[in-house]
Amino acid sequence: MNRELTFGLRAMRRRPTAVLAAWSVPEVLPTLFFGLAVAHATDAFLAGRTTLGLAWLGGLIAAAGLGAIGASQVYRRLGELVEPFRDTLVQRVVDGALANGIRGARDDGAVARLNRQVELVRDTYAGLILVVRNFLVTVTGVVTGLLSLAPVIAVFVLPPFLLGFGLSLAILGLAAGRIRASIRADEDLAVTAGMTFAGIRDVTAAGAGDYAAGLVGLPIEAHARAERNLAKVAALRTLCFAVGGWLPLLVLLGAAPWLIDRGVSTGTLLGGLTYVLLGLQPALGTMLSALGDSGLRYVVTLGRILDTSATPSAEEPAHEPPRGHVVRLSKVSFAYGPEAEPVLDKLDLVIPENDHLAVVGPSGIGKSTLAALICGLLPPTGGRIQLGGVPAVQAGPKTRVLIPQEAYVFSGTVLDNLTYLHRSATLAEVEAAIEAVGATALVRRLGGLAARVRPGPLSPGERQLIALTRAYLSPAPLVILDEATCHLDPEAERQAEEAFAARQGSLVVIAHRVSSALRARRVLVLDGRHPAVGTHQGLLRESQLYRELVGHWQDGDQIQPAS
């Protein structure tokens, strides 16, 4: 736990932290003042001094206004602390996943960490900053107000308050174990669901729907069971809140006759009750919820990220690097489950260096599955796949790049998006890649390489152009375009594919237009039984399925998106 807390504290930049603390000072005033105002206003009204009572209430309103100004500034400054922290986590997860890939180690949980767990840590980190700040502000204001009002009341109020807070800390160990179980269940669910949904068309085509449903159902139930166990811990937190939040109120009410006999006024007693009900009780409830839920999720999830995303040491031996980039598939089979029909069955295929291969076939026949197998994203259920003489799953990430139909663009500059796979690229190389792929007009419209990109407003075609330029610029000698140009018009697609064909290395295109097949040196036709490889003209003579596909294309139809 100390490691996670230290990591969060080190991520807090000094200047934004100091500014946030300074704007928190005005918020102490209404907390400190409301008990005093209620006490003195009550005594004033009881004594018939209405003007004085109204003056105290007016002062309370003024203090509340100052506190609201401070609170608004705090929320404005919060992003200056949280967003750099999130960026650090994303970089760590990505670096760790890439390092694991280079070593040939599967890292199936990386997607869950990057998508859900990083966002969970970012949100809880922001929430904890606010909750801890509000707790300190409230307790400081209440203690100062109680001591100013009547120190004897603090003697009755603070001990049970601290007891409830201490009990909540005592159950953190139990809660931490159950949070860890929830995180593991979340990762298992993400891996299973991601694998199943990625091949949903192939699953449907192979009739493996029942098996896939059962496969996903098991981690769903495990995740639900972990969440139910967390709910039981929440019940214990309710008991802690009763001790720390309601017991001070009962103690103060029980001691009221004794206090009044010793000269404590009605207004002073009411002011003390106000500090408990409107100060300590809400602050404790929020703090208990944060520590028992958000705090534990922060510690456990961040610990999971730090443990699984660590960069391997330099002394750790690396796998033998590929020798060239020839792809060999030997009797490769793949099925989404032991009872399902194979999507690919004993496929033999060689993609020599500097080849240009188009892959065609009906929807659900396994084109995208083939792309995932070549990239090492899926292990074959039979046969073997080699890239440069080493198993595909062990070939490093710099050996191939896959661009899917839904291109990924992140918030950042245009240059950051384009050079993500080649950080050391020169400006001349970047500009040459932009021109070759046909993204010049897009980059100009976005405002140049230094402009910031917002992924939301971009069209699917614009996202594809950015991803294509990124892939073109990468050092990978093997590029696989899996419906990566489907949102471009035919002319833009032609320019992009011809640029990759002229680029040093091999190109595999999952074709969705006849023009892609015509531009390729060779064409692979997948029909589920007897795949055929040849030239466009040769396949027109030898493959009935290919003739049918070309006929549909020429009639203006396109193959449905690959699966």
N, C-alpha and C positions, 0 to 999 in steps of 0.2 A: 504493500500500500504506500510505503514511503517513496518508492520509486515513481509511482504514478503522480503522487502529490508534488514531488520535486520536478517532474517533467512539466506539469502544469504551471508551477510557479516560475520556472525558468522561461517558459514561453510568454510570460507577461512582460511586455516591453515597458521600460521604466517611465517614459514620458506619458503614454496613454494611461498607465496605472495611476500616476501622480495626478493627472487631470481628473480622472474619475473619482479619486479620493477627495480632491478639493471640492468637487461639486456635490459630494455626499454630505459635507458639513451643514449646508442649509437645511437638510432633511432632519437633522437632530433637533432643530428648534421646535417644530410642531409636536414631536414626541415628548420632548422635555416640558413643553408649555401646557399641553392640554390638561394634564392632571392638576397642575397649579391653577390654571384658569378655572377649571370646574370647582376646585376647592374654594378659592377666594370669591368667585362669583356667587356660589351657593351661600357662603357665610354673609356676603354683602346683601343678597336678596332677603335672607332671613332677618337681617338687622334693619331692613327697610332702606338700605342705601342702593337704590335701583341704578343710579347713574354709574356708581363704581362697579356694580355687577356687570352692566352692559359694557363698560370699558374693558373689563377683563375678557369678556367674550369677543369684543372687537379685536383685542390683541391676539386672541387665538386664531381668528380668521386671517389676520395679517401674517402670523407665523406659518399657517397652512399655505398661504400664497407663496411665501419664500421657499417652503419645502417643495412645492409643485414645480417651481422654476429649476431647483436643483435636480429633481427627479427627471425632468424632461432632458436636461443636459447629459445626465448619466446614460440614458438610453441611446442618445445620439453618439456617445463615445464608446459604447460597448463593442461595436463592430471593429474598432481599431485594435481591440485585444483579441477578438474571437477569430476573425478571418485569417490572420497570419498563422494562428494556431492550427486551423483546419488545413491550410496549405502545407504546413510542416507534416501533418499526419498523412495527407495524400501522397506527398513525395516519398515518405518512408514506406508506405504500403507498396507503391509502384516499384521503388528500388528493390525492396525485398522480394517481390514477385519475380522481377526480371532476374535477380541474382539466383533465385531458386530454379528458374527456367534454364539458366546457363549451366547450372549443375545437373540438370536433368531431373530435378525433383518436382513432382506434381504439387501444385499449390491450389487445390480446389476451393479453399476458403477465401482466396484473395478477392473474388468478386463481392462476396458478402461483406468483407472488411471495407472495401473501397466504397460500395454503394450505401450500405446501411449502417455499419459500425462507425465509420468515420463521421457520418452525419449525426449519429447518436451521441458520440463523444463531443462533437462541436456544440450540439444543442445543450447537452448537460453541462458542459464547461461554462457556457454563457449563463445558464440557469443558476449554477452554483455560485458564480461571481455575484450575481444579483442577490441571491438568497443570503449568502454570507454577509454581503455588504449591508443588506436590509436588517439582518439580525443584529449585527454590531451597532448599527445606527440606532435601532430600537432599544436594545439593552442599555446602551450608553445614555440615551435620553431618559429612559425610565429610572435607572439607578440614580442619575443626577437629580431628576425631579423628585424621587422619593426622599433622598437625603435632604433636599431643600425644603420639602413639605413637612416631613416628620420622620426622622431616622428610625423610630420605633416600629413604624409600619413596614419598613424594609426588612426588619428582623423576622416578621411573620411571613412575608411574601417570598423572599429570595430562597430560603432553604428548600421548600418543596418544589419550587421552580427548578433549581439546580438538580434535585433528586430525579425528577422526571427526565431531564436532559441526560443525566448520567445513565439511567436505565436504557435509554434509547441507544447510547453508545455501546452498551453491553451486548445488545442483540445484533450488532453489525456483523459479527463473525458468521452467525447462522444465515443471515440474509445474503452475505457475500457468496457462500457456497451455492445457494439457490439461484443467485444471479448468474454464476458461472455455468450452471446446468442449463439455464435459459439461453445463454450465448452459444453454447455448444449445439443445442437443439436448433437454434436459428441458423447456424452455419450448415448443419446437416440438411436442413430444409432447403436452404438456398442452393446448395450443390445439386441435390436430387431434382428439385423443380427446374433449375436452370438447364440441366442436361436433358430432361424430358421435354420441356417446352421448346428448346432449340431445335429438336427434331420432330416437332409435332406433326408436320406433314408426312414425314417418313413413317412415324408411328401409325398414323391413320392409314397410310397406303399399305402397311404391312399387317394391319389388323391387330395391333398390339395395344389397343386402347385399354382393355381391362387390366393388363399387366402394368401399364404405365400408371393407371389410377391407383392400383395397389402399392406401387413403388413410392408414389408421392404421399399416399395416405399414412404410411408408418411414421415418417418424420413430422407430419402435421399433428398426429396424436401425441408424439413425444413432446413437441413444442407446447401443445395445449396443457399437458400434464405439468410441465415446468412452470407455466404461467399460473396454474392453480396453486402450486406450492408457494409461489411468490405472494399470492393473495393471503395465505395464512400468516406470513410475516407481517403483512399490513395490519392484521388484527392485533398483533403484539404492539405495534406502534400506537394503536389506538389506546391501549392500556397506559403506555408511557405518557401519552398526551393527557390522559385523565389525571395522572399524578402531578405532572408539571404544570398543566394549564388550569384544571378545575380545583385541585386541592388548595392552592394559595387563596383562591376565592373563598372556599369554605372556611379555611383557617382564619382569614381576615374577618369574615362575618361572625364566626364564633367568638372572636376576641373583641368584637365591637363594644359590648357592654364594659369590658375591662378597660378598653382604651378611652371610652367616653368618661368613665369615672376618674381617669387620670388627666382630664383636661383636653383630650383630643376633640376638636370640634366636629360637628356633623359634616361640614364642607370638607374638612381634611380627610375624614373617613371615606366620603364619597369620591374625593380625588384619588385616594389609594385604590379604591375599587375600579376607578376609571383606568388607572395605569395597568391593572391586571387584565381587565376585559378588553381594552382597546390597544394595549401595548404588548405585554408579555404573552398573553394567550395566542393572538394571531401569529406573533413572531415565532413562538415555539412550534405551533402547528406547521407552519411553512418550513421551518428548519428540520423538524422530524421527517416530514415528507421528502425533503431534499436529500437528507443524509441516508434515509432508508431506501429511497428509490433512485433518484437521479445521481446521488453521490456514489452509491454502490455500482450502478450501471457505468458511471464514468470510470471508476477504479478498475472494475473487472474488464470492461470492454477495452479500455486503453491498455491494460496489462496484456490482453490478448493480442492487440495490435503490435505492441512492443516486442512480445515474445515471438510471434510468428513472422514479423516483418524485419527481423534483424538481418543485416547484411552479413553473409558468411565471412569468416576470417580469411586473410590472404594466404594462410598456410593450408587451407583446405584444398585437396587436389581437385582439379577440374576434369571433366570428361574430355575424351579425345575429340579435338575439333574436326568438323567435317572436311573431307578432301574434295573440293569442288562442290557442285550443287546438283548432281544427277539424282533424280528421284526414281526409286525402284519399289514397286509394289509386287510382292510375290504371294500369290494365292490369298489375297486379302479378303476377309469376310467381316461383316459387321451387322449385328442385330440388336435392337433395343429390348433385350430380354431373352432369357433362355427358351421361351416358348414362341417367340415372335419369328415371323419369316425374315430371313436376312435381307437387309437393304442392298448390300453388296455381297456377292457370293463368289469367292475364289478368283478375284480380279487380278490379272497380271497386267502391269503397265510400266513402261519406262519413259520418263521425261528427261531427255538428254539436256546437257547444258545449252543455253541460248535457244531453247525451243519456244514455240508459240503454239499452245494447244487450246482449242475451244472445246468445252464440254457441253453437250446438249442431251436433251431427253425430256419426257413428260414430267409434270409436277409430281413430287413425291417419289421420284425414282432413285434419289440418293445423291444428287449433284453436290448439294451443300455438305452432306455427310462426307463425301469424298474430300472436299476442301478441308474440312475440319480434321480428317484423318491425316492428310498430308502435312498439315500444320502442327500435328501433335496434340491437338485439343481433345481428341478422342482416341483411346487405344483400340486397335482392331481386336475383334473377338476371335480372329483366326488369321494366320499368315503373318507377314512382317512388312514394315515400311521403312525404307532407309533413305536418308538424305546425305549425300556425300559420303556414303559408306558407313554411317552411324545410324542407330535407330532414330526415327523422326522425333520421338518424345525427348531425346537427349540432345538434339541439335539446338544450339543456342538461338535466342530470339532474333539475333541479327542476321540469321541465315534466310529468313522468309518473312513476308509481311502479307497479311490477309485483310482485304477491305471488303466488309459485308455490305449488304444493301442499305442498312440503316447506318450511315456514317456518323462517327463520333466527333463532335466539336466541343471544346471546353471553353469556359470563360477565361479570357486572357488576351494577349495581343495576337495579331495575325501571325507575326513572326514566331511566337511561341507555339502556335498550333501547327505551323508548317514544319518547324525544325524539331518537333517532339521526338522523332526517331533518329535524328542526326543533329545533336546539339552543337557540334563543332562546324557545321556547314558555314561556308563563307557567304557573304551577301551576294556575290556573283553567282554562286551555285543556286541560291534560293531564287534569284530573279530568272535564271535560266530554266529552272523547274517550273516556275509559274507560267512562263511563256510557252514552254513545251506542252504542258497539259492543257493550256487554254484558260487559265484562271486570271489573266491580266486584268480584264474588265472588272471582275469580282473584287480583286484586291484593291483596285482603284476606287471602286464604289464604297468599299468598307473604310477607306481613308488612309490606305497605305499599310506598310508592314508594322508600324508602331501603333496603329489604331487598335482599340480593344474590341473584341468580338463578343456579342451576346448571342448565344446559340438559338434562343427562342425565335427571334424574328427571321432567321435564315430559312430559306426554302429547302426542301430535301435535295434538290439539285445543287444548290450552293454548298450544302454540307458535303455532298459527294465530291465536288471540285476541290474543296480544302483537303479532304481525306486522300484524294488521288494525288494531289501535289505532295502531301506529306509522304506517301508511299514512294512516289517517284524519287524524292530526295533521299530516302533512306538508303543505307549501304547494303540492304538485303539483296542477294542475287536472284532470289525467287519471289515473284509477286503473283498473288492469286486474287483475282477480281471476281467476287461472288455477287453477281447482280449489282456491282458497284457503280454502274453507269446507267441504271434503269430509269433514273429521273432526269437524265440529260436528253437533249434532242439528238437526232441521228448525227448531225454534223459535229456537235460537241463530243459525242461518244467516239466518232471516228478519230478526231484529233487526239483524244486521250489515249485510245488504244494504240494508235500508230506511234505515239510518243513512247509508250511502254515497250512496244515491239522493237523500236530502235534503241532502247536503253540496253546497256550491257546486262545480260542475265536472261532468265527464263520467265515466260508469262503464261499463266493459266487463266482462261476467261470462262466463267459460267455464262454461256451465251443466251441472250433473250431476243436477239434480232439476227436475221440471216446474214446481215453485213458482218457481224462478229465472226461467224463461221467462215465467211468468204475471205476475211483478212488473215485468218489463222493459217499457219503452215500445216497443221494437222487438226483433225476433229475426232473427239471421242464421243461415241453414241452409247448412252446407257439405256438399256431396255428392260433391266431387271433379270435377264437370263444370259444373253449372249452379247456382251459389249463388243463394239466394233471400232477400230481405229483406222483412219486413212485420210486422204485428201478429200476436199469437197466434191470434186468430180468423181473420184473413185467411189465414195459412199453413195452418191446419187445412183450409181449403177448397181451397187451391191446391197444397200440397206433400204428396205421398204419403209421402216420407221423414219429414217432420215428424210426420204422423199416426202413422206407425209408431213413432217415438221416443216420442211422448207416450203411446202405448199401452203400450210397455214400462215407462215410468215409472209409469203408473197401475196396472200389474200388480205393482208393488213392486220392479221391477228398476231399475238405474241404469246410465247410460252408464259404460263403463270410464274410468279416469283418462286425461286428455288427453295428447297426445303433442306 
